[in-house]
Amino acid sequence: MSIKNMGFEPSATTIVTMHLSGSSSVKLILMAKGKVKLTDQDLATRNVIQGAILEAKAHMTFTTGYPELTEKNLFSHKALLKAARDHGITSIEKKIQADNAYVSSLASLVEARVPLFHGDLKDEACSQVAAYLHLGSANTSIASTQALLVNHCYHYFMKFDENNAAKPVPSKPYMGNLMVHLMKGHYFNGSKSVSIIFAKKFADLTQNKAQQPEVTIPMVALTATSVYAALFWKAHGSPPKFNFTGNQFSDVYFFHIKFLENLKAKSPEKFHKLMPDLFTEIHDLALVNNPTTNAEASALAFLDLDGMDED
């Protein structure tokens, strides 16, 4: 079958077929400039790449939310190898082990999800920060925003005075409504979310008296960093172009990592109360915002169970 008959124009797409001794053909389809597109690949390759993308999301949720460039490259390669093994695709597994150019091409698709993972969180933070923190009119917004950036107090649960000024509650770090909303949307939203796909990993984090699942340090730190970035954006006049990629805010992320690690080391009982409490807040919010759950509740409320005939 020709390239054109397969639905690809020769000027735009080139098919590179790689053979490995003792295995079936391994095929990689490249665009004209050497770029790899997920939807162009065969089913086996797509399954491996998609599996590796899930592993990358797990890495950013449970290991580090802000991987350095070299670490990003390393975990992408490991994620691809694991995905090939998990799917039992021996030919691709061997090709990953033997051909650096091949694995680098596949890894580019996995690594591209890191800025997307960050960017989605940043966009949601920017769209919600004014409403959740009552930043007010343009005249007062910048001053209010800058006040929240002082001492990194933006992640605390807030009380609001008669002028709608946010007052952080010092005993409730990371419990802010915006923090809970963002974590729910980013990690707990839908059947393909991290919380569903890696439910067992969360269940394993039960180092508390109630044996409740806990959120992870990387997800809390990355979410707090996104709130900082949104406030930074707001304080600079909300420019239309604003990136949350690379390591632009990595110092803020690692500040929160250190803060949480210190809390865990110095006050483990308080740490292991905070993290399951956050998980519960997010989980409860997900249930409240679930249209299926709401529909079922409304249907049950309408039902006259006592008035129904019995067998």
N, C-alpha and C positions, 0 to 999 in steps of 0.2 A: 504493500500500500504506500502511495506517495505521501509526502508531507502535506501537500495541498489537499489530498483526499481525506487526511486525518483532521482537517479543519484548521491547519496552520499555514500561513503564507511563508514561503521560503525566505522572503526578504526580512521577515520579522522573527522567525523562529528557526532554530537549528536543533535537530535531534542528535544527541551524542549517545551512542550505545557502547557501554563498557563491558568487556567480557573478563571473567575471572576463571582460571583453570579449576575444573572440578565443580563448577556451580552453573546455575542457569544464568541467562543474560541479565545484566543489571543495566537498566535504561535511565538516563537522565536527560530531560528536555530543557534546553537553554534558550533564552530569548536572544535576539540579535546581538546585544551588547554583553552577552555572557551571564545575564541575570537569570535566576531561577524563580519560576512562578509555581506556587503550590498546586493550583488547579490544573496545570498542564501535565502533571506527573501521573504515572499509572497508580492503580489502587494500592499496591504494596508500598510504594514510595510515599504516597500520601499518608498511609496509616503510620508509617515510621515517623514522618515529620510531625504529624499531629500528636502522636504519642510523646515525642520529644518536647513539643510546645507545652503540653500538660506538665511534663517533668520540670520544665523551666519555670512555670507558674508555681509549682510546689517549692522549687528552690528559692524563689523570691518571697514566698510566704513563710517558709519554715527555716530557711538558712540565712539568707541575706536579701533584703529588698533593694539593695543598691550595689550590685556586683561590679567590681572593677573590670576594665576592658579585658585583661588577661584571664580573670576568673570567668567572665562571661563566655569567652571562647572555650575554656576548659570544660565548663559544665554543659555547654551545648554539645560538645563532642561526646561526653559521657551520657548525656540524655538520649542522643541518637542511638548509641550503642545499646543502651538499656531497652529503648523502644523496639529496636530490631529483634533483640532477644525475647522480649515479652510477646511480640507478635509471631515469633518462630520463623522469621524470614532470614534464613541462614545466608542466602546469597548477598543480601544487603549488609548483614552483620560482618561478613568477611570483607566486603568491599570497603566498609568503614574502617576496618582495621588495617587494610593494605594500601589505601589510596588517599593521601592527604588532600589532593585537589578535590576529589569527590566529596569527602566529608566536610570540607570547608564550604563547598557549594550548598550542601544541605544545611549546614550550621548557620549560614547567612539568614535563612528563613526563621530559624529558632531565635537567633540573636536580635532579629528585627522586632520581636515581640516585647523585648525589654522596654524600649522607649514607648511602645504602644501601651504597655501595662502601666507605666508611669504617667503617660499623657492622659489616659482616660481618667485616672484618679485626680490629676491636676485640673482637668476641665470641669469635673464635677465640683471640686472644691471652689474653683473660681465662680461657678454659677450659683453656689449656695452660701458663700461666706458672708455676704452682706445681710441676707435675711436671717441667718442663724445667729449672727453676732450683733444684730441691730446696729449696723454701722451708720444708718441715717443718711442725711442729704450729702451732696457732694462737698458742701462747705465744711461739714464736721467730720466727714468720713475719713479723711487722711489722718487727722489728729487722733481719732479713735483707733484707727488701724495701727498707727505707730505705737500707741500706748499698749496694745495687746502684744506687740512684738518684744517689748521690754521683758527681760527675764524669761522669755519663752513661756508666757502664761496663757497663750491662746488655746491650749489643749485641755485646760481645766473645765470642769462644770461651771457654768456661769449663772450668776444672779444679776438681775437688772434693776437699777434704781429708778426713781421717778422720772429721770431724764433719759431712760433707756440706755444708760451707760453700763457696759458689761463689767461685772465685778467677779473675778475668779474666786472660786472656793478652794482654798489651799489644801484641804483634806481630800479633794477629789480630782487628782491628776488623770488626764486622758479620758475622763468621763463626760466631756462636753457633748452636747447633743449633735453638733456637727461631726465630731469624731465618730460617734456611733452611726450616724447616717451614712457617712462615707465608707466605713468598713462594711456596713450592711450591703451597700450598693456594689462595692468592688469585690468582696469575697463571698457574699452570701446571697447572691441574686440569681435565682434560676437553677435549673437542673444541671447545667454545665458549669456551675460556679465551683470555686476551689473548695468551699465548705461541703459540697455534696460529693464531688469526685474524690476528695481526700478526707472524707469524714472520719475514717479510722485514725488518721494522723492526729486530728483534733481530739478524738476520744482517748488517745494515748497520753495526751497532756492533761492528766488529772492528778496533779501533785497537790491536792488541797483536801481539806477535811470532808467536804461534801462530795468529793469524787466527781466534780463537774468538769466538762471540757473547758479548756482555756484558749484564749487567743494567743498569738505568738508575739514575741518581741519585735521581729522584723515587720510584721503587718501593722503593729501599733506605731512603730517608729516611722515607717513610710507614710502612713496616714497623717501623722502629726507634721511631717515634712511637707506634705501637700497643702495642709492648712497654712503653714508658714509661707509657702510659695504663693498661695492665693492672697494672703495679706500683703506680702511684698509687692505683688502685682497691683493690688488695690492702692497701696501707699504711693506707687509711682504712676498713678493716674489711669490705671487699667488699659495699658497699651494693647492694640489689636494683635500684635505678634508677641507671644510670650512662651518660651520653651521650658520644659521640665525634663530635659534629656541630658545624656552624658552624666557628668558629675557636678553639675552646676550647683546643686544644693546638698551635695554629699556631706559637707561639714555639719549641716543641720541634722541630717539623718543620723550621723555617727554620734552627735550630741545626745540624741534621744536613745540610741542604743546604749551608750554609757550610763545615762540616767537610769534606765530600766534595769540594766545589769547591776548597778550599784544598789538599787532598791531591792533587787532579788537577793543580793549578797548580805546586805545589812539588815533587812527586815523581810525575811522570807515569808512570814505569816501574812504580812500586809500585801506583799507581792502576789501571793497565791490566793488572796481575797480579791484583789483588783482584777486579775486576768480572767477568772471565771465570771466575775460580775459583768465585765465587758462582754464576754461571750453571751451571757444570758440577755443583756440589754439588746444586743444585736439580733439574737435569735427571736426575742419577743417582738422587736420592730419588724422583722421579716414576716412573722405571722400576722401582725396587724395589717401590713401592707399587701398581703397576699390576696388577690381578688377571688381566688378559688375558696380560700378560707372564709373570707367575708361573705361570699355567696352562700356557702354552706350554713354559716351562722344565721344569716337572714332567713333561709329556708326553714331551719329548725325553729327559729323564733315564731314564724308564722304557723307552724304545725300545731294543731290541737290534739296532742297525744292522748289526753284523757277522754276526749270525745270520740276517738276512733273505736270501731267495733272490735271485739276480741274474738278469738277462735273458740 
